[in-house]
Amino acid sequence: MTENKKLLDWVNEMAQLVEPDRIVWIDGSEEQLDRLRREAVEAGEMIKLNEEKLPGCFLHRTKPNDVARVEDRTFICTPTEREAGPTNHWCEPSEMYDKLYKIVRGSYKGRTMYVIPYSMGPIGSPLAKIGIELTDTRYVVLNMSIMARCGQKVLDTLGNGDDWVHGLHASCDVDPEYRYICQFPQDNTIISVNSNYGGNVLQGKKCFALRIASYQGKNEGWMAEHMLILGIENPKGEVKYVAAAFPSACGKTNLAMLIPPEIYKKQGYKVWTVGDDIAWMRVGADGRLYAINPENGFFGVAPGTNSHSNYNALKSTGRDTIFTNVALNLDDNTVWWEGLNQDLPQHAIDWRGNPWDPSKFDKADKSTCAAHPNSRFTAPAKNCPCLSEEFDKGTGVPISAIIFGGRRAKTAPLVYQSRSWNHGVFVGSIMGSETTAAAAGAVGVVRRDPMAMLPFCGYNMAEYFGHWIEMGKKIPHQPKIFNVNWFRTDDEGNFIWPGYGENMRVLKWILDRCEDKADAVESPIGYLPKAEDIDLEGLDVDRDTLKALLDVDRDLWREEVKGIKEFYAKFTYGFPQELNDELATLENNLK
């Protein structure tokens, strides 16, 4: 399949380490993938679902000790701890290599080594990057074939080049005590051991697309961000694109696949999904920032996904999808999860593989759920009804606005705009969400998650902020930067803004600001909309309520300043002075 000597030597070196019975190169053909699906079903690794209702779909269950990303076992391995920074777990590379090689030595005995050549981004795109993942599980192969572009064409594009990310995954005994997810950014290497959960072992996902790519981007002058990419088409047929970053549980996938309210649909507005999770962005020849979605599928959380909350995501799972840790409905051999509908299956197998008793289900008690709270679907992007026609082109889409957001009950207004690029970087650096009753620990504590990248930045986050500042200097036509908060609550704790598709009303103001078509009011934290400039037609929200949603409480923001100072104090090396200056400006504005 390839004559690339460096690649062949590395595969042979790894094979000598892990000692597989045989080596299979993934060529990307449907014939080969079909054979692997049949083998996985015969081996009991996957269950074939109802071909009429869910054509080409399968169910997989992980071990109960292996159901989510493991941030405490995720390491950035650089020569010095300072390079990894205070927000990452760190280990010196030679020490970690030694530890990992001892764990994986001989672990492929009796197993097959699958060699997966994959492209992050359309194959051959100037914005794309190539990876090679070695794995001993068909589950990883079949998921990677959905999430990335895999096979012979990738090797043809790579040729004899050496710009590719080395990835080794070893299931071993799926022992959490020896579970490690390690990135070696200076070596372009990823090693994950003792896990079979997607976020830990589908290495093109967070490991490459964010942790390794963010480091590559810093060195090569581009950006790898934990952002959705969304196109909004107006009645004239003009499409403008935004990129947006949100911490978990803040509606990121819902926004990525937003359906416009009826009032806008009738006017001819449309929304197009380019990506739901990751954006790679480079400066184009025309001086604008261009973004691609490096992925080829959606790795989405199943619980709560339904025809109301996210119609387009649900439709995306209708065929050729792998479901992980959801319930199996025995009545028709389909899948079910909490929030899919109100019809509890009467004859079902839960995510652990045990019979499920619907009479004992209590939605407040996660242990009674049929599906794991972090159960997933891996669905091809081409299934999405609102997929942008730009998705596969590889040239990227020009970004007009960058949006940050979090879950704040009282502090952040519905929307505000930064005064400048550097102020926008500041806004992104302080973003976060308040803990709720559903989370462990105290309620209302702000958990900072800068640019939604805290678990995914592959190097010192202070330098990451600095890279944002430097990128601003390289973009002649900078996107404008905004912050949104769909989660303001009243005194009883009820959400005031309706959210979901109605967020289109806020996006319209954002795009109007990008085109200088809307006015704004200056506030201590940035530019706010005039209440009359957010369209409320057909919405059960009056103008006074909107004014309250846009209110900036100076006392709350003075408290916010204390929290920001506390967070910034973590960074003792490489922290940009520009952000300290923006903090000082905010503090002065609040006097």
Secondary structure, 3 states (H helix, E strand, C coil): CCCCHHHHHHHHHHHHHHCCCEEEECCCCHHHHHHHHHHHHHCCCCEECCCCCCCCCEEECCCCCCCCCCHHHEEECCCCHHHHCCCCEECCHHHHHHHHHHHHCCCCCCCEEEEEEEEECCCCCCCCEEEEEEECCHHHHHHHHHHCEECHHHHHHHCCCCCEEEEEEECCCCCHHHCEEEEEHHHCEEEEECCCCHHHHCCHHHHHHHHHHHHHHHHHCCEEECCEEEEEECCCCCEEEEEEECCCCCCHHHHHCCCCCHHHHHHCCEEEEEECCCEEEEECCCCEEEEECCCCEEEEECCCCCCCCCHHHHHHCCCCCEEECCEEECCCCEEECCCCCCCCCCCEECCCCCEECHHHCCCCCHHHCCCCCCCEEEEEHHHCCCECCCCCCCCCEEEEEEEEECCCCCCCCCEEECCCHHHHHHHHHCCEEECCCCCCCCCCCEEECHHHCCCCCCCCHHHHHHHHHHHHHHCCECCEEEEECCCCECCCCCECCCCHHHHHHHHHHHHHHHCCCCCCEEECCEEECCHHHCCCCCCCCCHHHHHHHCCCCHHHHHHHHHHHHHHHCCCCCCCCHHHHHHHHHHHHHCC
